[in-house]
Amino acid sequence: MKVKYIRVSTIEQNTDRQTDFAGITYIDECSGSIAFKDRTQAKKLLINKDIKEVHIHSIDRLGRNTLDIMQTIQDFTNMGINVVSTKEGLQTIIDGKENPIAKMMIGILGTLAEFELSRIKERQTEGIAKAKAKGVYSGRSIGSSEDITQFTNKVSTQGILKYLRLGESINRTALLSKTSAGKVKKVKRLIKEGNISL
């Protein structure tokens, strides 16, 4: 059986470029930093013994951490499952044997994806520093505050509430909603105090 695996960061992210597949499709809505084996739909792939081939749009759909990507590929290989990456034109198993060229390329591509993520974060930090130096970015002014409605209606707060409703822990909610554990704790405190309804 051939299946397609898709990962998007948010439900709003367009999946069109990843869905050119007629068979069964598994879609995870999560950060690429979450280990493959910890993703809801990905787990199903790792226990389904009927799957012989997993199609992905690109290698970075499996993760942003090189070790995690390599481990996931190895897990699939050990199960006799061929991973086919459309963007890179790679197959991990050819004629029933592990493809050494694909293994080497996946390692390189995984490292590049990880490096690019670190560069993005570095550029963000540099941009904020420059904006602060120019007086453009100063954060919230001292003494300013927002009311509970404004706080609740924030996209980040709504994301936290979404994962708390699903029963996720503080740390996992912070990871999935791309916020800090401190903010998740604040939301939980406001829920406990009755200021925000879950």
Secondary structure, DSSP 8 states (H G I E B T S, - for coil): -EEEEEEESSTTS--GGG---SSEEEEEES-TTS-GGGSHHHHHHHH-TT--EEEES-GGGS-SSHHHHHHHHHHHHHTT-EEEETTTTEESEETTEE-HHHHHHHHHHHHHHHHHHHHHHHHHHHHHHHHHHHTS---S-TT----HHHHHHSHHHHHHHHHHHTT--HHHHHHHHTS-HHHHHHHHHHHHTTSS--
